[in-house]
Amino acid sequence: MTICYVLGDELYLNLTNRCTNRCEFCVRDTDGGIADGLDLWLDREPTVSEIKEDIRRFDPSRYREVVFCGYGEPTMRFDDLIEVAKFIKEQYGSKIRINTNGHANRIMGRDVTSELSGLVDTISISLNAKNREEYEKLCHCDYAEEGFDEMLDFAEKCKAYVPNVVMSVVDVISKEDIEACRKIAEDLGITFRAREMIQ
């Protein structure tokens, strides 16, 4: 079971394979996985104790930042994520990033953004489309078109608690759509990034 894995100078944490989206471009649908075939499929979700044990084995102080990102949406285990983030901050003082689809508030049934304060340095939220209809067509969200609205609301609320909020798209959409997404992020006062599709 792969919990911690390294890409470049960053340590990644794989908490779950569950997700509220089934995106057309998702790396989970490729045969080779990521990082030279690293298998991130989990037979079961690791316990918090197992996650902490694996983190100790890797020693986060050796890496530029710790990133919650695996073969699923990390905020599906939001309370566990927060417990692990507190452990990392207390034991190692590492910078922490969450890569997310922005559905945490809907998943948890409450506004969780204040709980990120002092723990998460960067949150990278997948914008992925310029409107509700195209988002649903691309992401096949459990919340249908409402997933788009949930994500935008979450992103805006994060600004009060997370120093660096980023919205991103994968470059599988057109240049025109990328620019439309850039405007959405800029109108919200959020940094925008177009990222390359992982092959």
C-alpha angles and dihedrals in degrees: 000000000000112000104151121034135167129232114177108314096337131094114220128202121212107200104159146359092215119108139170090221134059099198120197092229098043115144088220088075094059121093097226100054114206138303097030095323099317106174111227097171109122123215085204136351113272118243120245088253091054091048092051091047092053091046090055089051091055097038107218092215087078093063136070092235143344115242126200100215131121139132092314146031106293094207089065080084095038099152091048090046090055092049091051092045090053089051092051093048094046097044102034110009089224125166110254130209129183120205105203146159089229099245098117095113092051092044093051098037092232140068103272099172095102089058089066092063114118092004108064119057097180133019117191112198122195108233094171099166141042098232145013096266096050091043091057092045091052102034105032090213125201086230093049113214091345087073089074092054092045091053094050092047091049092049093052093047092049091064091076093056111024120065095214119036117178131182117203143187130196113240093242089098125077123277088246091054091046089056091048089053090048089057092051090054094044092049088055091048092245130136114253129213132180107206130197121254110256108241 
